[in-house]
Amino acid sequence: MRKKILAANWKMNFTDSEARAYLESFVSEIRDFNDDVDVVIIPPFTAIPVVIAASERVQTLRVGAQNMHWEKSGAFTGEISATMLRALYVRYVILGHSERRTLFGETDEIVNRKVKAALDAGLRPIFCLGESLHERDSNQVEEVLERQIRKGLAGVSGHDLTEVVVAYEPCWAIGTGRTATPAEAEEAHVFIRSILVAISDRTTADRVRIQYGGSVKPDNVEQLMRQKNIDGALIGSASLDPRSFAQIIHSTEDAIA
């Protein structure tokens, strides 16, 4: 059975002092939390040390980063490398998020270079993909998802593929309050897994965790997590409230109980 993974993407929110206050509240909310679910907090780069310190108090808490460059070092002003993230004891890194694709022009090829660099450095990529509203309304969902998988994961070995967390985020459901129904999300996850089978094999594909992201909240997460192929969630705005994120964790535990 694939272990559920819940990742809180704080995006460009919280200074280090605000992150410290968040974590004090969050830790108190999850005192009775067990190890049935992997929990990852993904803060801005400046708050990573604060979250790392909290993870030393909560052994089941993991820390991620929101982006990275594919080169180990060099003249890339404003960028950060996998080597630097590893030195901070980061375990996960979000790559290919829709905001990086749409706002900063990241292509499938760029995402692929980052995925391979992350894996080479021992980081676990949270590889994001998903269709726009126009693509969904134009019946291009499967075409878009297959292209993103095949290009974004090109050259990734079967062994490394099992270290990747795939995050299906339909762009039309991110921060809009509109969520794919559990059935719609499950359908997309089944298709994604079928493409993973095609680029590797059934055994490998069945080990890959596929998250859903897109306006996940405490009141809808349990039904989403009951779907066979939904292995967790990548949570944005609802994770900015420590009590809300804790509720999402507990609802996920209820779904798998």
Short mmCIF file of the C-alpha atoms (twelve columns), coordinates in Angstrom:
data_MODEL
# 
_entry.id   MODEL 
# 
loop_
_atom_site.group_PDB 
_atom_site.id 
_atom_site.type_symbol 
_atom_site.label_atom_id 
_atom_site.label_alt_id 
_atom_site.label_comp_id 
_atom_site.label_asym_id 
_atom_site.label_seq_id 
_atom_site.Cartn_x 
_atom_site.Cartn_y 
_atom_site.Cartn_z 
_atom_site.pdbx_PDB_model_num 
ATOM 1   C CA . MET A 1   0.000   0.000  0.000   1 
ATOM 2   C CA . ARG A 2   1.268   3.472  -0.905  1 
ATOM 3   C CA . LYS A 3   1.644   5.748  2.102   1 
ATOM 4   C CA . LYS A 4   -0.336  8.986  1.852   1 
ATOM 5   C CA . ILE A 5   1.700   12.176 1.615   1 
ATOM 6   C CA . LEU A 6   0.395   15.633 2.522   1 
ATOM 7   C CA . ALA A 7   2.541   18.599 1.525   1 
ATOM 8   C CA . ALA A 8   1.893   22.184 2.632   1 
ATOM 9   C CA . ASN A 9   3.058   24.644 -0.017  1 
ATOM 10  C CA . TRP A 10  3.323   28.007 1.744   1 
ATOM 11  C CA . LYS A 11  4.292   29.739 -1.523  1 
ATOM 12  C CA . MET A 12  5.526   33.337 -0.915  1 
ATOM 13  C CA . ASN A 13  4.157   33.633 2.607   1 
ATOM 14  C CA . PHE A 14  5.632   33.872 6.136   1 
ATOM 15  C CA . THR A 15  8.828   35.436 7.389   1 
ATOM 16  C CA . ASP A 16  10.963  33.283 9.647   1 
ATOM 17  C CA . SER A 17  9.298   34.753 12.768  1 
ATOM 18  C CA . GLU A 18  5.833   34.147 11.305  1 
ATOM 19  C CA . ALA A 19  6.861   30.608 10.421  1 
ATOM 20  C CA . ARG A 20  8.024   30.059 14.002  1 
ATOM 21  C CA . ALA A 21  4.644   31.185 15.360  1 
ATOM 22  C CA . TYR A 22  2.840   28.951 12.853  1 
ATOM 23  C CA . LEU A 23  4.860   25.931 13.872  1 
ATOM 24  C CA . GLU A 24  4.275   26.465 17.593  1 
ATOM 25  C CA . SER A 25  0.546   26.281 16.921  1 
ATOM 26  C CA . PHE A 26  0.823   23.443 14.413  1 
ATOM 27  C CA . VAL A 27  2.906   21.215 16.671  1 
ATOM 28  C CA . SER A 28  0.338   21.593 19.447  1 
ATOM 29  C CA . GLU A 29  -2.438  20.616 17.027  1 
ATOM 30  C CA . ILE A 30  -0.768  17.351 15.987  1 
ATOM 31  C CA . ARG A 31  0.389   15.993 19.326  1 
ATOM 32  C CA . ASP A 32  -1.686  12.849 18.796  1 
ATOM 33  C CA . PHE A 33  -0.551  12.474 15.191  1 
ATOM 34  C CA . ASN A 34  0.728   9.017  14.241  1 
ATOM 35  C CA . ASP A 35  3.035   7.935  11.432  1 
ATOM 36  C CA . ASP A 36  0.350   6.732  9.012   1 
ATOM 37  C CA . VAL A 37  0.780   9.792  6.775   1 
ATOM 38  C CA . ASP A 38  3.919   11.563 5.538   1 
ATOM 39  C CA . VAL A 39  3.689   15.284 6.314   1 
ATOM 40  C CA . VAL A 40  5.871   17.782 4.448   1 
ATOM 41  C CA . ILE A 41  6.031   21.534 5.000   1 
ATOM 42  C CA . ILE A 42  7.405   23.530 2.089   1 
ATOM 43  C CA . PRO A 43  8.200   27.107 3.171   1 
ATOM 44  C CA . PRO A 44  9.938   29.967 1.376   1 
ATOM 45  C CA . PHE A 45  13.699  29.514 1.269   1 
ATOM 46  C CA . THR A 46  14.232  32.037 4.099   1 
ATOM 47  C CA . ALA A 47  12.075  30.027 6.513   1 
ATOM 48  C CA . ILE A 48  13.579  26.619 5.796   1 
ATOM 49  C CA . PRO A 49  15.931  26.651 8.848   1 
ATOM 50  C CA . VAL A 50  12.984  27.408 11.154  1 
ATOM 51  C CA . VAL A 51  10.980  24.482 9.780   1 
ATOM 52  C CA . ILE A 52  14.022  22.212 9.963   1 
ATOM 53  C CA . ALA A 53  14.329  23.068 13.661  1 
ATOM 54  C CA . ALA A 54  10.662  22.140 14.178  1 
ATOM 55  C CA . SER A 55  11.183  18.858 12.366  1 
ATOM 56  C CA . GLU A 56  13.763  17.921 14.985  1 
ATOM 57  C CA . ARG A 57  10.951  18.081 17.562  1 
ATOM 58  C CA . VAL A 58  8.431   16.228 15.378  1 
ATOM 59  C CA . GLN A 59  10.284  13.277 13.877  1 
ATOM 60  C CA . THR A 60  7.578   12.522 11.304  1 
ATOM 61  C CA . LEU A 61  7.707   16.037 9.824   1 
ATOM 62  C CA . ARG A 62  9.651   16.487 6.589   1 
ATOM 63  C CA . VAL A 63  10.792  19.710 4.916   1 
ATOM 64  C CA . GLY A 64  10.716  20.680 1.258   1 
ATOM 65  C CA . ALA A 65  11.678  23.578 -1.003  1 
ATOM 66  C CA . GLN A 66  9.554   25.310 -3.597  1 
ATOM 67  C CA . ASN A 67  12.014  25.297 -6.497  1 
ATOM 68  C CA . MET A 68  15.658  24.844 -7.509  1 
ATOM 69  C CA . HIS A 69  18.016  25.266 -10.446 1 
ATOM 70  C CA . TRP A 70  19.358  22.287 -12.367 1 
ATOM 71  C CA . GLU A 71  23.023  23.355 -12.085 1 
ATOM 72  C CA . LYS A 72  25.097  22.676 -8.989  1 
ATOM 73  C CA . SER A 73  26.581  26.192 -8.931  1 
ATOM 74  C CA . GLY A 74  27.440  29.061 -11.221 1 
ATOM 75  C CA . ALA A 75  26.407  32.478 -12.483 1 
ATOM 76  C CA . PHE A 76  22.677  32.116 -11.926 1 
ATOM 77  C CA . THR A 77  21.704  35.162 -9.882  1 
ATOM 78  C CA . GLY A 78  18.678  34.593 -7.688  1 
ATOM 79  C CA . GLU A 79  18.733  30.794 -8.007  1 
ATOM 80  C CA . ILE A 80  19.406  28.008 -5.514  1 
ATOM 81  C CA . SER A 81  20.884  24.579 -6.178  1 
ATOM 82  C CA . ALA A 82  20.048  21.076 -5.033  1 
ATOM 83  C CA . THR A 83  23.407  20.977 -3.260  1 
ATOM 84  C CA . MET A 84  22.438  24.031 -1.214  1 
ATOM 85  C CA . LEU A 85  19.085  22.479 -0.329  1 
ATOM 86  C CA . ARG A 86  20.722  19.246 0.739   1 
ATOM 87  C CA . ALA A 87  23.030  21.238 3.022   1 
ATOM 88  C CA . LEU A 88  19.900  22.543 4.753   1 
ATOM 89  C CA . TYR A 89  18.605  18.952 5.195   1 
ATOM 90  C CA . VAL A 90  15.711  19.481 2.802   1 
ATOM 91  C CA . ARG A 91  14.140  16.211 1.618   1 
ATOM 92  C CA . TYR A 92  11.600  17.257 -1.049  1 
ATOM 93  C CA . VAL A 93  11.435  19.906 -3.755  1 
ATOM 94  C CA . ILE A 94  8.456   21.095 -5.812  1 
ATOM 95  C CA . LEU A 95  9.235   21.160 -9.527  1 
ATOM 96  C CA . GLY A 96  7.052   22.175 -12.455 1 
ATOM 97  C CA . HIS A 97  4.373   23.900 -10.396 1 
ATOM 98  C CA . SER A 98  1.792   25.600 -12.613 1 
ATOM 99  C CA . GLU A 99  2.827   29.014 -11.288 1 
ATOM 100 C CA . ARG A 100 6.406   28.340 -12.357 1 
ATOM 101 C CA . ARG A 101 5.198   27.197 -15.760 1 
ATOM 102 C CA . THR A 102 2.770   30.044 -16.415 1 
ATOM 103 C CA . LEU A 103 4.389   32.995 -14.613 1 
ATOM 104 C CA . PHE A 104 8.050   32.172 -15.167 1 
ATOM 105 C CA . GLY A 105 7.958   30.330 -18.493 1 
ATOM 106 C CA . GLU A 106 9.260   26.954 -17.341 1 
ATOM 107 C CA . THR A 107 8.926   24.360 -20.092 1 
ATOM 108 C CA . ASP A 108 8.673   20.584 -19.848 1 
ATOM 109 C CA . GLU A 109 12.343  20.431 -20.841 1 
ATOM 110 C CA . ILE A 110 13.397  22.784 -18.032 1 
ATOM 111 C CA . VAL A 111 11.349  20.809 -15.531 1 
ATOM 112 C CA . ASN A 112 12.976  17.593 -16.751 1 
ATOM 113 C CA . ARG A 113 16.469  18.984 -16.159 1 
ATOM 114 C CA . LYS A 114 15.457  19.990 -12.642 1 
ATOM 115 C CA . VAL A 115 13.890  16.609 -11.874 1 
ATOM 116 C CA . LYS A 116 17.028  14.757 -12.899 1 
ATOM 117 C CA . ALA A 117 19.286  17.170 -10.977 1 
ATOM 118 C CA . ALA A 118 17.146  16.745 -7.858  1 
ATOM 119 C CA . LEU A 119 17.292  12.961 -8.084  1 
ATOM 120 C CA . ASP A 120 21.050  13.026 -8.665  1 
ATOM 121 C CA . ALA A 121 21.414  15.055 -5.466  1 
ATOM 122 C CA . GLY A 122 19.230  12.717 -3.426  1 
ATOM 123 C CA . LEU A 123 16.205  15.004 -3.261  1 
ATOM 124 C CA . ARG A 124 12.685  13.728 -3.863  1 
ATOM 125 C CA . PRO A 125 10.922  15.777 -6.534  1 
ATOM 126 C CA . ILE A 126 7.256   16.667 -6.195  1 
ATOM 127 C CA . PHE A 127 6.664   16.766 -9.936  1 
ATOM 128 C CA . CYS A 128 3.627   18.900 -10.789 1 
ATOM 129 C CA . LEU A 129 1.454   18.625 -13.846 1 
ATOM 130 C CA . GLY A 130 -2.065  19.540 -14.847 1 
ATOM 131 C CA . GLU A 131 -4.280  21.037 -17.496 1 
ATOM 132 C CA . SER A 132 -5.734  24.526 -17.873 1 
ATOM 133 C CA . LEU A 133 -9.459  25.228 -17.999 1 
ATOM 134 C CA . HIS A 134 -9.223  25.765 -21.759 1 
ATOM 135 C CA . GLU A 135 -7.466  22.433 -22.208 1 
ATOM 136 C CA . ARG A 136 -10.080 20.644 -20.100 1 
ATOM 137 C CA . ASP A 137 -12.977 22.268 -21.970 1 
ATOM 138 C CA . SER A 138 -11.273 21.360 -25.261 1 
ATOM 139 C CA . ASN A 139 -10.987 17.676 -24.278 1 
ATOM 140 C CA . GLN A 140 -7.179  17.856 -24.246 1 
ATOM 141 C CA . VAL A 141 -6.663  16.614 -20.693 1 
ATOM 142 C CA . GLU A 142 -5.093  13.275 -21.545 1 
ATOM 143 C CA . GLU A 143 -2.964  14.756 -24.321 1 
ATOM 144 C CA . VAL A 144 -1.595  17.439 -21.994 1 
ATOM 145 C CA . LEU A 145 -0.941  15.079 -19.085 1 
ATOM 146 C CA . GLU A 146 0.789   12.501 -21.258 1 
ATOM 147 C CA . ARG A 147 3.043   15.148 -22.807 1 
ATOM 148 C CA . GLN A 148 3.990   16.562 -19.426 1 
ATOM 149 C CA . ILE A 149 4.791   13.099 -18.028 1 
ATOM 150 C CA . ARG A 150 6.761   11.836 -21.003 1 
ATOM 151 C CA . LYS A 151 8.805   15.037 -21.380 1 
ATOM 152 C CA . GLY A 152 9.100   15.931 -17.717 1 
ATOM 153 C CA . LEU A 153 10.254  12.453 -16.683 1 
ATOM 154 C CA . ALA A 154 12.281  11.622 -19.797 1 
ATOM 155 C CA . GLY A 155 15.476  9.768  -18.913 1 
ATOM 156 C CA . VAL A 156 14.386  8.985  -15.343 1 
ATOM 157 C CA . SER A 157 15.122  5.356  -14.487 1 
ATOM 158 C CA . GLY A 158 12.555  3.022  -12.994 1 
ATOM 159 C CA . HIS A 159 14.445  3.041  -9.699  1 
ATOM 160 C CA . ASP A 160 14.484  6.837  -9.557  1 
ATOM 161 C CA . LEU A 161 10.862  7.057  -10.640 1 
ATOM 162 C CA . THR A 162 9.764   5.528  -7.348  1 
ATOM 163 C CA . GLU A 163 11.435  8.463  -5.557  1 
ATOM 164 C CA . VAL A 164 9.248   10.938 -7.460  1 
ATOM 165 C CA . VAL A 165 5.940   12.174 -6.067  1 
ATOM 166 C CA . VAL A 166 3.620   13.191 -8.894  1 
ATOM 167 C CA . ALA A 167 1.239   16.051 -8.076  1 
ATOM 168 C CA . TYR A 168 -1.808  16.388 -10.326 1 
ATOM 169 C CA . GLU A 169 -2.929  19.997 -10.126 1 
ATOM 170 C CA . PRO A 170 -5.616  21.057 -12.591 1 
ATOM 171 C CA . CYS A 171 -4.753  24.732 -13.052 1 
ATOM 172 C CA . TRP A 172 -8.400  25.760 -13.007 1 
ATOM 173 C CA . ALA A 173 -8.714  24.462 -9.432  1 
ATOM 174 C CA . ILE A 174 -5.673  26.148 -7.867  1 
ATOM 175 C CA . GLY A 175 -6.649  28.962 -5.516  1 
ATOM 176 C CA . THR A 176 -10.037 29.346 -7.165  1 
ATOM 177 C CA . GLY A 177 -12.167 27.542 -4.624  1 
ATOM 178 C CA . ARG A 178 -13.222 25.211 -7.422  1 
ATOM 179 C CA . THR A 179 -12.163 21.606 -6.839  1 
ATOM 180 C CA . ALA A 180 -12.255 18.613 -9.132  1 
ATOM 181 C CA . THR A 181 -14.806 16.144 -7.843  1 
ATOM 182 C CA . PRO A 182 -13.335 13.000 -6.273  1 
ATOM 183 C CA . ALA A 183 -14.435 11.097 -9.387  1 
ATOM 184 C CA . GLU A 184 -12.784 13.621 -11.748 1 
ATOM 185 C CA . ALA A 185 -9.579  13.593 -9.732  1 
ATOM 186 C CA . GLU A 186 -9.520  9.798  -9.558  1 
ATOM 187 C CA . GLU A 187 -10.059 9.538  -13.312 1 
ATOM 188 C CA . ALA A 188 -7.053  11.777 -13.954 1 
ATOM 189 C CA . HIS A 189 -4.925  9.849  -11.447 1 
ATOM 190 C CA . VAL A 190 -5.813  6.540  -13.111 1 
ATOM 191 C CA . PHE A 191 -4.746  7.973  -16.467 1 
ATOM 192 C CA . ILE A 192 -1.502  9.350  -15.031 1 
ATOM 193 C CA . ARG A 193 -0.685  5.953  -13.556 1 
ATOM 194 C CA . SER A 194 -1.352  4.310  -16.923 1 
ATOM 195 C CA . ILE A 195 1.254   6.578  -18.537 1 
ATOM 196 C CA . LEU A 196 3.708   5.774  -15.740 1 
ATOM 197 C CA . VAL A 197 3.141   2.109  -16.590 1 
ATOM 198 C CA . ALA A 198 3.866   2.882  -20.235 1 
ATOM 199 C CA . ILE A 199 7.173   4.605  -19.481 1 
ATOM 200 C CA . SER A 200 8.272   2.022  -16.899 1 
ATOM 201 C CA . ASP A 201 6.272   -1.048 -15.824 1 
ATOM 202 C CA . ARG A 202 3.266   -1.897 -13.672 1 
ATOM 203 C CA . THR A 203 5.251   -2.737 -10.547 1 
ATOM 204 C CA . THR A 204 7.181   0.529  -10.670 1 
ATOM 205 C CA . ALA A 205 4.129   2.636  -11.511 1 
ATOM 206 C CA . ASP A 206 2.176   1.110  -8.645  1 
ATOM 207 C CA . ARG A 207 4.834   2.335  -6.211  1 
ATOM 208 C CA . VAL A 208 4.681   5.964  -7.370  1 
ATOM 209 C CA . ARG A 209 2.593   8.247  -5.175  1 
ATOM 210 C CA . ILE A 210 0.257   10.640 -6.977  1 
ATOM 211 C CA . GLN A 211 -1.076  13.623 -5.043  1 
ATOM 212 C CA . TYR A 212 -4.038  15.799 -5.865  1 
ATOM 213 C CA . GLY A 213 -3.685  19.580 -5.612  1 
ATOM 214 C CA . GLY A 214 -6.291  22.246 -6.213  1 
ATOM 215 C CA . SER A 215 -8.321  23.957 -3.482  1 
ATOM 216 C CA . VAL A 216 -7.935  21.041 -1.065  1 
ATOM 217 C CA . LYS A 217 -9.618  21.928 2.238   1 
ATOM 218 C CA . PRO A 218 -10.617 20.187 5.484   1 
ATOM 219 C CA . ASP A 219 -14.164 19.697 4.233   1 
ATOM 220 C CA . ASN A 220 -13.262 17.937 0.967   1 
ATOM 221 C CA . VAL A 221 -10.012 16.111 1.688   1 
ATOM 222 C CA . GLU A 222 -11.512 12.980 3.245   1 
ATOM 223 C CA . GLN A 223 -13.540 12.070 0.153   1 
ATOM 224 C CA . LEU A 224 -10.562 12.762 -2.097  1 
ATOM 225 C CA . MET A 225 -8.308  10.559 0.043   1 
ATOM 226 C CA . ARG A 226 -10.768 7.662  -0.139  1 
ATOM 227 C CA . GLN A 227 -10.072 7.310  -3.870  1 
ATOM 228 C CA . LYS A 228 -7.891  4.335  -4.770  1 
ATOM 229 C CA . ASN A 229 -5.304  6.218  -6.835  1 
ATOM 230 C CA . ILE A 230 -5.114  9.465  -4.851  1 
ATOM 231 C CA . ASP A 231 -2.124  9.117  -2.562  1 
ATOM 232 C CA . GLY A 232 -2.141  12.479 -0.848  1 
ATOM 233 C CA . ALA A 233 -2.487  16.184 -1.474  1 
ATOM 234 C CA . LEU A 234 -0.402  19.233 -2.288  1 
ATOM 235 C CA . ILE A 235 -2.109  21.978 -0.298  1 
ATOM 236 C CA . GLY A 236 -1.774  25.715 -0.837  1 
ATOM 237 C CA . SER A 237 -3.995  28.300 0.850   1 
ATOM 238 C CA . ALA A 238 -5.596  25.859 3.309   1 
ATOM 239 C CA . SER A 239 -2.151  25.016 4.684   1 
ATOM 240 C CA . LEU A 240 -1.470  28.621 5.708   1 
ATOM 241 C CA . ASP A 241 -3.647  28.136 8.784   1 
ATOM 242 C CA . PRO A 242 -2.003  25.614 11.147  1 
ATOM 243 C CA . ARG A 243 -5.341  24.392 12.490  1 
ATOM 244 C CA . SER A 244 -6.693  23.921 8.957   1 
ATOM 245 C CA . PHE A 245 -3.635  21.924 7.904   1 
ATOM 246 C CA . ALA A 246 -3.861  19.821 11.054  1 
ATOM 247 C CA . GLN A 247 -7.520  19.105 10.287  1 
ATOM 248 C CA . ILE A 248 -6.527  17.967 6.797   1 
ATOM 249 C CA . ILE A 249 -4.025  15.550 8.321   1 
ATOM 250 C CA . HIS A 250 -6.565  14.129 10.756  1 
ATOM 251 C CA . SER A 251 -9.225  13.800 8.018   1 
ATOM 252 C CA . THR A 252 -6.720  11.899 5.903   1 
ATOM 253 C CA . GLU A 253 -6.033  9.571  8.827   1 
ATOM 254 C CA . ASP A 254 -9.794  9.003  9.123   1 
ATOM 255 C CA . ALA A 255 -10.007 8.197  5.414   1 
ATOM 256 C CA . ILE A 256 -7.383  5.458  5.644   1 
ATOM 257 C CA . ALA A 257 -8.472  4.046  9.019   1 
# 
